[in-house]
């Protein structure tokens, strides 16, 4: 493949009216709202680095929700593949992303590509960049459940992306060790902390609470993962029983827009008096809701970190988690996926003072709120525009090593 000639740097006005140096194009590629939220701190930090021009490429896995998240951070996307169709299959989605992503990465004159986490967009865009000879940095690299079926297909997406990456940004020391065991070059690994911590702390102070608790204690619920689909209606039934047992709690469930999810949970929960079903919330509202909660019940990955960042315990409706640090500190509790077991676990937690240790956001095992800056500085270093950043060390790890 022919090497593109170096482009001369030119001074331009960005959309916010500030003078900046146009140099290396760094394409931040993502497709879902959680990715947008977690990449926003990276984009904002990169805007402050002379010699880098961050540009956003969307796949379109999410639409309205994703745009709302970007708006909260004052960020605009440049290109959108808009690949989604109704009830699209995973193979069909991958087949649509790959050629369009490869074409647009060339059109955007990409010098570097950043992807995030474990979505199908993450892996397929990384593959497209690899095939086009563009180096890839993987934000939130190295997380492992060590089970390809949980979460599915995210565990495979994440592992495959790490095979292709030029730089990896593990959020924790545990994630770094996973990558070292897989043979990754330690010089290309930079522990950053979680950008989700940066984002949720920013957003929690900007959003309004979407419900009026009216004296009740709030429990936030999100259940939507593909591996839970076969039992989702039964899990909703278990949640309904818990809600009836604890009428002094308000269970707030922003329901995913996927029709499979809505058809399973809405008929079961809509008549329960202290369960409030909402459409997906804007991120500011969601962050405010999480911050006001006594407990978070979720099968999401990101909410495990966001709960920890806000000091709110999380009941994880999975059998394994790729974020084990929260289990060690006590802010996470795995409650499994069998409906009766979930009912018993949630009832025990709410009935006995949660049985989970609240942690201070200041000792959060997932980050210190400066992960976005570390990622941006590392890319600048890799492209010859700065120094390698110092890595994040969790306070407990630092203390144990001293």
SULQUIWO-V954320 format. One record per pair of residues at least 4 apart in sequence whose C-alpha atoms are under 7 Angstrom apart, sorted by the first residue. I is the first residue (numbers start at 0). J is the second residue. D is the distance in Angstrom with one decimal. If there is no record, write none. Layout:
I_J_D / I_J_D
//
This chain:
8_20_6.6 / 8_21_5.3 / 8_22_5.0 / 9_20_6.1 / 9_21_5.3 / 10_18_6.8 / 10_19_5.9 / 10_20_4.8 / 10_21_5.8 / 11_18_6.0 / 11_19_6.0 / 11_20_6.7 / 11_21_6.8 / 12_16_5.4 / 12_17_5.7 / 12_18_5.0 / 12_19_6.6 / 13_17_5.9 / 13_18_6.8 / 19_49_6.5 / 20_49_5.5 / 20_50_5.6 / 21_50_5.9 / 21_51_6.4 / 21_52_5.8 / 22_50_4.5 / 22_51_5.3 / 22_52_6.2 / 23_50_6.1 / 23_51_4.9 / 23_52_5.9 / 23_110_5.9 / 24_51_6.2 / 24_52_4.9 / 24_53_6.1 / 24_54_6.9 / 24_108_6.7 / 24_109_5.3 / 24_110_5.2 / 24_111_6.6 / 25_51_6.8 / 25_52_5.9 / 25_53_4.8 / 25_54_6.1 / 25_109_6.1 / 25_110_5.9 / 25_111_4.8 / 25_112_5.6 / 26_53_5.9 / 26_54_4.7 / 26_55_5.6 / 26_56_6.6 / 26_109_6.2 / 26_111_6.3 / 26_112_4.7 / 26_113_6.1 / 27_53_6.9 / 27_54_6.1 / 27_55_4.9 / 27_56_6.1 / 27_112_5.9 / 27_113_4.8 / 27_114_6.2 / 28_55_5.9 / 28_56_4.7 / 28_57_5.8 / 28_113_6.2 / 28_114_5.4 / 29_34_6.0 / 29_35_6.7 / 29_56_6.6 / 29_57_5.2 / 29_58_6.2 / 29_114_6.3 / 29_115_6.9 / 29_120_6.1 / 29_121_6.5 / 30_34_6.8 / 30_57_5.1 / 30_58_4.6 / 30_59_5.1 / 30_60_4.8 / 30_61_6.1 / 30_120_6.0 / 31_35_6.3 / 31_60_5.5 / 31_61_4.8 / 31_65_6.1 / 32_36_6.2 / 32_61_6.4 / 32_64_5.9 / 32_65_4.3 / 32_68_6.5 / 33_37_6.2 / 34_38_5.9 / 34_115_6.2 / 35_39_5.9 / 35_65_6.4 / 35_68_6.6 / 35_69_6.5 / 36_68_6.2 / 36_198_6.3 / 37_194_5.2 / 37_195_5.0 / 37_198_6.3 / 38_42_6.3 / 39_43_6.2 / 39_72_6.7 / 40_44_6.1 / 40_194_6.5 / 40_197_6.6 / 40_198_6.4 / 40_371_4.8 / 41_45_6.0 / 41_371_4.1 / 41_372_6.3 / 41_374_6.4 / 41_375_5.9 / 42_46_6.2 / 42_53_6.3 / 44_371_6.1 / 44_372_5.1 / 44_375_6.0 / 45_51_6.7 / 45_53_6.4 / 45_375_5.1 / 46_52_6.9 / 46_53_6.7 / 50_384_6.3 / 51_379_7.0 / 54_77_6.5 / 55_76_4.9 / 55_77_5.4 / 55_78_6.7 / 56_76_6.3 / 56_77_6.1 / 56_78_4.9 / 56_79_5.8 / 57_76_7.0 / 57_78_6.1 / 57_79_4.5 / 57_80_6.1 / 58_79_5.6 / 58_80_4.7 / 58_81_5.7 / 58_82_6.2 / 58_96_6.9 / 58_120_6.6 / 59_79_6.2 / 59_80_6.0 / 59_81_4.4 / 59_82_5.7 / 59_83_6.3 / 60_82_6.9 / 60_83_5.8 / 61_65_5.7 / 62_66_6.3 / 63_67_6.2 / 64_68_6.4 / 64_281_6.8 / 65_69_6.4 / 66_70_6.1 / 67_71_6.4 / 67_281_6.1 / 68_72_7.0 / 68_281_6.6 / 68_282_5.7 / 69_73_6.2 / 69_74_5.1 / 69_75_6.6 / 70_74_5.8 / 80_99_6.7 / 82_92_6.9 / 82_95_6.2 / 82_96_6.6 / 83_87_6.8 / 83_92_7.0 / 87_91_6.5 / 87_92_6.5 / 88_92_6.1 / 89_93_6.2 / 90_94_6.1 / 91_95_6.3 / 92_96_6.2 / 93_97_6.2 / 93_119_6.9 / 93_123_6.4 / 95_99_6.8 / 96_100_5.7 / 96_123_6.7 / 97_101_6.2 / 97_123_5.8 / 97_124_6.5 / 97_127_5.8 / 98_102_6.3 / 99_103_6.2 / 100_104_6.0 / 100_124_6.1 / 100_127_6.3 / 101_105_6.5 / 101_127_5.0 / 101_128_6.4 / 101_131_6.7 / 102_106_6.4 / 103_107_5.9 / 104_108_6.3 / 104_109_5.6 / 105_109_6.3 / 109_133_7.0 / 110_133_6.3 / 111_133_5.9 / 111_134_5.4 / 111_135_6.0 / 112_133_7.0 / 112_134_6.3 / 112_135_4.8 / 112_136_6.2 / 113_135_5.7 / 113_136_4.8 / 113_137_5.9 / 113_138_7.0 / 114_121_5.4 / 114_125_6.9 / 114_136_6.5 / 114_137_5.3 / 114_138_6.1 / 115_121_5.9 / 115_137_5.7 / 115_138_4.7 / 115_139_6.1 / 116_121_6.6 / 116_138_6.2 / 116_139_5.1 / 116_140_6.4 / 116_157_6.2 / 117_121_6.0 / 117_153_4.9 / 117_154_6.7 / 117_156_5.2 / 117_157_4.5 / 118_122_6.8 / 118_153_5.8 / 118_156_6.3 / 119_123_6.1 / 119_156_6.2 / 120_124_5.7 / 121_125_6.1 / 122_126_6.1 / 122_156_5.3 / 122_157_6.9 / 122_159_6.6 / 122_160_5.1 / 123_127_6.1 / 124_128_6.1 / 125_129_6.1 / 125_135_6.3 / 125_160_6.3 / 125_163_6.9 / 126_130_6.2 / 127_131_6.3 / 128_132_6.1 / 128_133_5.0 / 128_134_6.8 / 128_135_6.9 / 129_133_5.7 / 129_134_6.6 / 129_163_6.7 / 134_164_7.0 / 134_165_5.6 / 135_164_5.0 / 135_165_5.3 / 135_166_6.7 / 136_164_5.6 / 136_165_5.7 / 136_166_4.6 / 136_167_5.7 / 137_161_7.0 / 137_164_6.2 / 137_166_6.4 / 137_167_4.9 / 137_168_5.9 / 138_167_6.5 / 138_168_4.9 / 138_169_6.9 / 139_168_5.6 / 139_169_5.2 / 139_170_5.6 / 139_193_7.0 / 140_161_6.7 / 140_167_5.7 / 140_168_5.4 / 140_169_4.6 / 141_169_5.5 / 141_174_4.4 / 141_175_6.1 / 141_177_5.8 / 141_178_5.4 / 142_174_5.2 / 142_321_5.3 / 142_322_6.7 / 143_154_6.8 / 143_321_4.6 / 144_149_7.0 / 144_154_6.9 / 144_319_6.1 / 144_320_5.5 / 144_321_4.2 / 147_151_6.4 / 147_154_5.5 / 147_155_5.9 / 148_152_6.9 / 149_154_6.8 / 149_226_6.9 / 150_154_5.7 / 150_226_6.7 / 151_225_6.8 / 151_226_6.3 / 152_156_6.3 / 153_157_6.1 / 154_158_6.3 / 155_159_6.0 / 156_160_6.1 / 157_161_6.4 / 158_162_6.7 / 159_163_6.9 / 160_164_6.3 / 165_187_7.0 / 166_187_5.0 / 166_188_6.2 / 167_187_6.3 / 167_188_5.0 / 167_189_6.5 / 168_188_6.0 / 168_189_5.1 / 168_190_5.7 / 168_191_6.2 / 169_174_5.3 / 169_175_5.4 / 169_189_6.5 / 169_190_5.0 / 169_191_6.5 / 170_174_6.6 / 170_190_5.4 / 170_191_5.0 / 170_192_4.0 / 170_193_5.0 / 170_365_6.8 / 171_175_6.4 / 171_190_5.9 / 171_192_5.8 / 171_365_6.6 / 172_176_6.3 / 172_190_6.7 / 173_177_6.4 / 174_178_6.5 / 175_179_6.3 / 175_190_6.9 / 176_180_6.2 / 177_181_6.5 / 178_182_6.6 / 178_183_5.6 / 179_183_5.1 / 179_185_6.7 / 184_188_7.0 / 189_390_6.0 / 190_390_5.1 / 190_391_5.7 / 191_370_4.9 / 191_373_5.8 / 191_374_6.7 / 191_390_5.8 / 191_391_5.2 / 192_365_5.6 / 192_366_4.0 / 192_367_6.7 / 192_370_5.1 / 192_391_6.1 / 193_365_5.5 / 193_366_5.1 / 193_370_5.8 / 194_198_6.3 / 194_370_5.0 / 194_371_5.6 / 195_199_6.0 / 195_304_6.9 / 195_305_6.5 / 196_200_6.2 / 196_305_6.3 / 196_308_5.6 / 196_366_6.1 / 196_367_7.0 / 196_368_5.3 / 197_201_6.3 / 197_368_4.1 / 197_369_6.3 / 197_370_6.8 / 198_202_6.1 / 199_203_5.8 / 199_286_6.0 / 199_305_6.3 / 202_206_6.3 / 202_283_5.0 / 202_286_6.0 / 203_283_6.0 / 203_286_4.6 / 203_287_4.8 / 203_290_6.9 / 205_283_5.8 / 206_283_3.8 / 206_284_4.5 / 206_286_6.9 / 206_287_5.6 / 207_283_6.9 / 207_284_5.2 / 207_287_6.1 / 208_284_5.6 / 208_287_5.4 / 208_288_5.6 / 209_284_6.0 / 212_216_6.9 / 212_217_6.8 / 212_249_6.6 / 215_247_5.2 / 215_248_4.9 / 215_249_5.7 / 216_247_6.6 / 216_248_4.6 / 216_249_6.0 / 216_293_6.4 / 217_248_5.7 / 217_249_4.9 / 217_250_6.0 / 217_291_6.8 / 217_292_4.7 / 217_293_5.7 / 218_248_6.8 / 218_249_6.1 / 218_250_4.7 / 218_251_6.2 / 218_292_5.4 / 218_293_5.8 / 218_294_5.0 / 218_295_5.8 / 219_250_5.9 / 219_251_5.0 / 219_252_6.1 / 219_289_6.7 / 219_292_6.3 / 219_294_6.6 / 219_295_4.8 / 219_296_6.1 / 220_250_6.8 / 220_251_6.0 / 220_252_4.7 / 220_295_6.0 / 220_296_4.7 / 220_297_5.7 / 221_252_5.9 / 221_253_6.5 / 221_254_6.8 / 221_296_6.4 / 221_297_4.8 / 221_298_6.7 / 222_297_5.5 / 222_298_5.4 / 223_227_7.0 / 223_255_6.5 / 223_260_6.0 / 223_298_6.9 / 224_228_6.7 / 224_298_6.4 / 227_231_5.7 / 230_234_6.1 / 231_235_6.1 / 231_263_6.1 / 231_264_6.8 / 232_236_6.3 / 232_263_4.7 / 232_264_5.4 / 232_267_7.0 / 233_237_6.3 / 233_338_5.9 / 234_238_6.2 / 234_338_4.9 / 235_239_6.2 / 235_264_5.6 / 235_267_6.3 / 235_268_6.7 / 236_240_6.4 / 236_267_6.2 / 237_241_6.4 / 237_338_5.7 / 237_339_6.6 / 237_341_7.0 / 237_342_5.1 / 238_242_6.1 / 238_342_6.6 / 239_243_6.3 / 239_268_6.2 / 239_271_6.6 / 240_244_6.3 / 241_245_6.3 / 241_342_6.3 / 241_346_6.1 / 242_246_6.2 / 242_250_6.9 / 242_273_6.6 / 242_274_7.0 / 246_273_6.4 / 248_273_7.0 / 249_273_5.1 / 249_274_6.0 / 250_273_6.2 / 250_274_4.7 / 250_275_6.2 / 251_274_5.9 / 251_275_4.8 / 251_276_6.2 / 252_275_6.1 / 252_276_4.9 / 252_277_6.1 / 253_276_5.8 / 253_277_4.5 / 253_278_5.3 / 253_279_5.0 / 253_280_6.6 / 254_261_6.6 / 254_276_6.6 / 254_277_6.0 / 254_278_5.6 / 254_279_5.9 / 255_260_6.4 / 255_261_6.8 / 255_279_6.1 / 256_261_6.7 / 257_261_6.4 / 258_262_5.8 / 259_263_6.4 / 260_264_6.3 / 261_265_5.6 / 262_266_7.0 / 264_268_6.2 / 265_269_5.5 / 268_274_6.8 / 269_276_6.8 / 280_284_6.1 / 280_285_5.7 / 281_285_6.2 / 282_286_6.0 / 283_287_6.3 / 284_288_6.1 / 285_289_6.2 / 286_290_6.2 / 287_291_6.3 / 288_292_6.3 / 289_306_6.9 / 290_309_6.0 / 292_311_6.9 / 293_311_6.5 / 294_311_6.2 / 294_312_5.5 / 294_313_5.9 / 295_312_6.4 / 295_313_4.7 / 295_314_6.1 / 296_313_5.9 / 296_314_4.8 / 296_315_6.1 / 297_314_6.4 / 297_315_5.3 / 297_316_5.7 / 298_315_5.5 / 298_316_4.8 / 298_317_6.0 / 299_303_7.0 / 301_305_6.3 / 302_306_5.8 / 303_307_6.4 / 303_313_6.2 / 303_331_7.0 / 304_308_6.1 / 304_365_6.4 / 305_309_6.3 / 306_310_6.0 / 306_311_4.8 / 306_312_6.1 / 306_313_6.3 / 307_311_5.9 / 307_312_6.8 / 307_330_6.2 / 307_360_6.8 / 307_363_6.1 / 308_360_5.0 / 308_363_5.8 / 309_360_5.7 / 310_357_5.7 / 310_358_5.2 / 310_359_5.4 / 310_360_5.5 / 311_357_6.3 / 312_330_4.7 / 312_331_5.9 / 312_355_6.4 / 312_357_6.0 / 313_330_6.2 / 313_331_4.9 / 313_332_6.3 / 314_331_6.0 / 314_332_5.0 / 314_333_6.0 / 314_334_6.3 / 315_331_6.8 / 315_332_5.9 / 315_333_4.8 / 315_334_5.8 / 316_333_6.4 / 316_334_5.4 / 316_335_5.3 / 316_336_5.5 / 317_333_6.3 / 317_334_6.6 / 317_335_4.7 / 317_336_5.4 / 318_333_6.5 / 318_335_4.6 / 318_336_6.4 / 323_327_6.7 / 324_328_6.5 / 324_364_6.2 / 325_329_6.0 / 325_330_5.3 / 325_331_5.1 / 325_364_6.8 / 326_330_6.3 / 326_331_4.9 / 326_332_6.3 / 329_355_5.7 / 329_356_5.0 / 330_355_6.0 / 330_356_5.7 / 330_357_5.8 / 330_358_6.5 / 334_341_5.6 / 334_344_6.1 / 335_340_6.9 / 335_341_6.3 / 336_341_6.4 / 337_341_6.1 / 338_342_6.1 / 339_343_6.3 / 340_344_6.1 / 341_345_6.0 / 342_346_6.0 / 343_347_6.1 / 344_348_6.1 / 345_349_6.1 / 346_350_5.8 / 347_351_5.9 / 348_352_6.4 / 348_353_3.8 / 348_354_5.6 / 349_353_5.0 / 358_362_6.8 / 358_363_6.9 / 359_363_6.4 / 362_394_6.7 / 364_393_6.1 / 366_370_7.0 / 369_373_6.7 / 370_374_6.4 / 371_375_6.3 / 372_376_6.1 / 373_377_6.0 / 373_388_6.0 / 374_378_6.3 / 375_379_6.3 / 376_380_6.1 / 376_385_6.9 / 376_387_6.8 / 376_388_6.0 / 377_381_6.2 / 377_387_5.5 / 377_388_6.0 / 378_382_6.2 / 379_383_6.1 / 379_384_4.7 / 379_385_5.4 / 380_384_5.4 / 380_385_4.5 / 380_386_5.0 / 380_387_5.3 / 392_396_6.6 / 392_397_6.2 / 393_397_6.2 / 394_398_6.1 / 395_399_6.2 / 396_400_6.2 / 397_401_6.3
//
